[in-house]
Amino acid sequence: MRPLALSELLLTELQRVDGDASLAPPLNRRLYLSLRGAILAGRITAGVQLPSTRDLARDLDLSRNTVMSAINQLTAEGYLTARQGSGTFVSETLPELGPLSPVRGRRQAQPHGANGSPRELSQRGNLLTAQSGSADFEVQPFAPGAIEFAEFPIQLWQKLQAKYWRSLDRDLLDYGQEGGYMPLRAAIAQYLSLSRSVRVTPEQVLITSGTQQSLDLAARLLTDHGDEAWVENPCYWGARRALQAAGLRLKPIDVDLEGMAPSATDWQLGKPRLIYVTPSHQYPLGHVMSLQRRRALLQFAARQRCWIFEDDYDSEFRFGGRPFASLQGLDEHAQVLYSGTFSKVMYPGIRLGYLVVPTDLLPAFNTGLYDLYRPGQLMLQAALTDFITEGHLNTLIRRLRVAYQARRDELARRIQRCLGDRVQISGQESGLHLCLLFNAPGVDDEAIARAADAQGMTVRPLSRYFLGAPGQRGLILGYAYVPTERVPPWAQKLCQLIRDQLPD
Ligand SMILES: Cc1ncc(COP(=O)(O)O)c(C=O)c1O
């Protein structure tokens, strides 16, 4: 693309943003939004060189400071890359969403009207659909997030549900008001206070359709468009999508062995409105947040008057040692919202999760939940209550824990035997996945993932989970889906493939 054509395109983009009355931020922000929107929508493609800031300022009739401010922000966020001596280019890798080059099954088809003419999505729509993190729906060996269904007691589950359908309790056919089915909320409150040290009353537990909805609700009610949210870097893509959809500016915060690790400047000057964390099992690296870091984060949140969203998505599957209590349990200022899900312990399609909300926020959250999503599924919630109170959930978790631990042990052993000190395994103390880190720099984890896919395995490149330039390269491997006896042949295939790609 010639530099002038790019300036012309940006002028059009700027007019598009200008035309939206709800977006009337300062000029540098408008330029930032235009340029980012065009990159995300693929109107300006990876590798394209931007004109100099001086030329851009002249062509767009803006001050050079305005242009530099937008370019600097996009560079810091990883949309643009500055190459010393040669200029600024559109990055090869999108910061939030992965590679710009098309990956099978990822890019959405552009919508077309009845007469075949292309139609435009909103900027928000483009941002959300330019690349979907949920791309690889195919469940193949090592697919992170895939779980074992064979252990699930289907007949028992059918029986419990049938009981409520037979009961003809018509109240259960209604919308779920006031936060969901109260006996379920009470069962969850009891479970959380015993097993996760969450400080909770049944009234504080809201039944949602899972973490995604819990996060969406919290972001909508507690933050405004353009507010800053801190996310771990690398971060769970689902959380990023929900926060982006709420219009938040994501600030990536590095992760070390003690969990989310804000810099000294972040601690001193940071002003997030919301902080999203996975302290029990950082997703995807798997580190557990240290007690010291938990305290520091809580103190910071109290001082800055911001909210913490604690995503405790898989702590039921802890294989060794005692699990850390929840972050919420340490909170003295009622600033943590604690979220859990039945996606991992039951099955993802159940779409049931819970959000523990500080008492003073309850009226707002009850209204928000009801008005925004019209929750229901009370029959299902009633059956789940029995599943928990009759002890079936604990039995299932115990069975799954044994099965998953055996699968993890087998996979880790095979990897260590085959790849030795060329890799490190992180985050294997709990959960359903492990993270394989390459010790050599610059390994192309995307290429390994593509090669694995071609051989019938789904592994996720770690670089895809970073906002901005990837700090580490590796692979996320889910082991929950592969029976122990099937692990050796698949692990051998995978290790062989990795060995071929690693430098000697
Ligand atoms: C970090 C994290 N949080 C939450 C979830 C579950 O989300 P949901 O409850 O919306 O199914 C997942 C699922 O993979 C996850 O990886």
The ligand as a Tripos MOL2 file, in Angstrom:
@<TRIPOS>MOLECULE
LIG
   16    16     1     0     0
SMALL
NO_CHARGES

@<TRIPOS>ATOM
      1 C1         -9.4010  -19.2790   32.8430 C.3       1 LIG1
      2 C2        -10.7780  -19.8170   32.5920 C.ar      1 LIG1
      3 N1        -11.8100  -19.2900   33.2520 N.ar      1 LIG1
      4 C3        -13.0590  -19.7460   33.0720 C.ar      1 LIG1
      5 C4        -13.3280  -20.7770   32.1920 C.ar      1 LIG1
      6 C5        -14.7340  -21.2930   32.0690 C.3       1 LIG1
      7 O1        -15.5650  -20.3900   31.4950 O.3       1 LIG1
      8 P1        -17.1460  -20.6710   31.4770 P.3       1 LIG1
      9 O2        -17.5930  -20.7940   32.8930 O.co2     1 LIG1
     10 O3        -17.7070  -19.4600   30.8040 O.co2     1 LIG1
     11 O4        -17.3680  -21.9340   30.7130 O.co2     1 LIG1
     12 C6        -12.3010  -21.3300   31.4530 C.ar      1 LIG1
     13 C7        -12.5830  -22.3890   30.4590 C.2       1 LIG1
     14 O5        -11.7880  -22.8410   29.7100 O.2       1 LIG1
     15 C8        -10.9870  -20.8490   31.6800 C.ar      1 LIG1
     16 O6         -9.9530  -21.3890   31.0210 O.3       1 LIG1
@<TRIPOS>BOND
     1     1     2 1
     2     2     3 ar
     3     2    15 ar
     4     3     4 ar
     5     4     5 ar
     6     5     6 1
     7     5    12 ar
     8     6     7 1
     9     7     8 1
    10     8     9 2
    11     8    10 1
    12     8    11 1
    13    12    13 1
    14    12    15 ar
    15    13    14 2
    16    15    16 1
@<TRIPOS>SUBSTRUCTURE
     1 LIG1         1 GROUP 0 **** ****
